[in-house]
Amino acid sequence: MTVPSDARPDSSVLRVQVLLAARGGCRGELPAALAGVAVEAALTLGAEGRVIVLTEIDEDPFPRANPLCRPFDAVLELQTDARIGLDALVGSVDGIGCGLADVVHVDLSGVIVGAPQSITPCEPTPLRYLYFMRRRAHTTRDEYLDYYFHHHSRFGFATPNIAGYSQFHVDPDASAVAAARLGLGSTVVDSVSELHLDSLESFFAGIGDGRLGEEAAADEALFVDRDNSVSICTTSRVVAP
């Protein structure tokens, strides 16, 4: 099973993810500092917005798959109807770079903006796997997203013991604008693959002998720069609504 060939990505929802790299010794302080920012963003966005705090789990096994890149320690996710616009969404966290500068490296942190695609919809789960993906050289963004959405999505459908699967299609121009406004680094990724999990134990039991992972990795080699991508597993806490 895969996404139908005539399906087009949904652009009705706008998402911002603020990707945070903790300073040495501050990883434990970051969730509390971020919680206050998340509450303020939720109050600013009101009923029109969704705010989720994602915090990397301890002893996360997934970054070993991409050892050349530093994982992120936390992600603040903001989401709303696209008609409300980027200005309102980014405005809800104005000053976040300065506000968190004591506990994060602003240059190693970043912002990505784009449209989430709920391939297998679900309610928020306790855990979320995020794979921040970069495209291979000599592959255009349109070619990358077309293959990712219409072909590689079959591995999301095939993965057992997950509650849901989504893709986040990133807009690099909007991401650069948001990064400049918020005083954070410009993180250039093309998409984020997301698996919504109830537990790691159930997930690893489902993938069993690893053959599905090997097949997915072989397919990724056709369009993804795996060495320079990043994967993490996070706890997921809904702040609003």
Steps between C-alpha positions, in 0.01 A plus 500: 500500500616853424363849443290503177691624199247779436501624863642845568655615828266689731591866550209596726701469823813700587759368744808648663751284685763675713793257530708556813856393578574523873821648631729257677365433849163662421312206349313445824405867529367535147155334543401734785623806312318389187177429690456868582553599136248237390232625738547859381477385137181308575343805663600719204364261237182423693250249368644522148834344595651171612816498708701186580832464685718211380797406720766249396490187715797397714730242342334557164609217267410672172776764455750217447348453155629847399824543697634798303229737624415625846149405616262761638412496870150644470251621241223755545225433247245766406217431258196684366278550197717623212262792441611652830848534355863466595524840667251406772657159559857626525384807692374275780863417585668833419815535708547125555863517386591764756273349765663156487856610421623408848402135451526444123754567226300729273726433200460122534126536549267575210151544362315311229169602346268309271194281459437180700352202316300255712554183300360278776319742735498448876462686826826613668687206653746485794798470264586636157790399276624784280735456206628834367587414140719673243487424130784352299714714272367556147141444620260792483262573785199418280651167393584419859154577639324318216694179563472535876123558495389262225752217531700492823179540702440128453742430782291708738193293411700178541651576842320297768416603856479873435199720574555734205734620228546853371729698274597862554585667167735791571499836319864620502423864416241536778735319738780750430263792563386348831858425612611857432204641690549273802879540518573130448710305253365404160451124499466384140305174486252397233257292706436329830373143517299441816390176663254537787574235763341369818827342618846414371460142617194450282668673204816290511297182549304588187799555271642166614788375286576840349426412138246780463756750627758373253255534212406852609866598526570366151210702361616812687840468334328595174404848619615569859841617624490270802844594633393862543151436631397477867270257685373521857223359719312738726238511767196695384308740725202693366485851650197617302224447418 
